[in-house]
Amino acid sequence: LYRRNVFYAGGQYVNQVGASGRVFTGQLYVEQLTPATGDKKPYPIVFFHGAGINGATFLNTPDNRRGWASYFIEHGYEVFLLDHTSVGRSSRQPTELAANGVSAENAVLAFTAPQNTPYYPQAVNHTQWPGPGTIGDPTFDAFYASFEQFSANREPQQLAMRDAGCALLQRIGASFLLAHSAGGLFPWIIADKCPSLVRGTVALETDTNPFHQYTGGLNGTATRRYGLTDAPITYSPPVINPDTDLKKQIVGSNSLGNHSCILQEEPAKQLPSIAKVPVFFITAPASVHITYDHCTVAYLRQAG
């Protein structure tokens, strides 16, 4: 059992071209779930969801089992569930037009039944989805019904999440951050701005491959100019132009089961604020993330 509170963190008024006045943008929708007994751990957990979904994903599973939020509440943690800025109940204003979505076919391929079309060797070991994980299966359909568009304005959204995230932590106090998939880069940028308010980060198969967005097979596209983020983060020595100041090298051989990494050339620039926060990585052995999450770990170690 828990008590539920809802509020918004961060955001600001901006002038909207062609409108009769100002609009509010950059706000973060927050659900606060507190154990009903009142007994709780010293530090809460803030959950960051992946792309194409919202904070409700942590409430229960698509086959209606209890979700991560219930698990941690039962263990005495106060839980904060977010809808990222520009997503879900954190409304997207007309100034934030660009959006992407995930097709049902790609959801099957990437999340629920990669073993049917194993585009990486470890996919054949994927057994944990309840049911076949294909279109028309009730559990898959319930899962896909929760999907929605997500922001394609990567740098502006990251800056909004940085400011709203630190505003949230200033309100609720120092917290653990648990982030999944595309939500995984937000703890980096929040820790960069307000490291004293982040007790630790749990990186759950985070989509933060340095400088590189995996797109399937051996393919990828250049992204995240600041290594872990598209928006500026603090390096020492400072980075003015990431395209020239962050010298890159490819490390390791590239295969479907174990991708090479794009890291910094040595001596590597350091991430002094982010390095203050301990990080715990979790990657399942049958997930596509097992083929490249080691690159984020190597980048963080290299940067201090």
Salt bridges, closest charged atoms under 4 A:
GLU31 OE1 - ARG4 NE 3.10
GLU31 OE2 - ARG89 NH1 3.14
ASP63 OD2 - ARG65 NE 2.93
GLU74 OE2 - ARG66 NH1 2.37
GLU78 OE1 - LYS40 NZ 3.30
ASP83 OD2 - ARG89 NE 2.80
ASP163 OD1 - ARG162 NE 2.94
ASP163 OD1 - LYS193 NZ 2.83
ASP230 OD2 - ARG154 NE 2.94
ASP243 OD2 - ARG225 NH2 3.00
ASP293 OD1 - HIS289 ND1 2.96
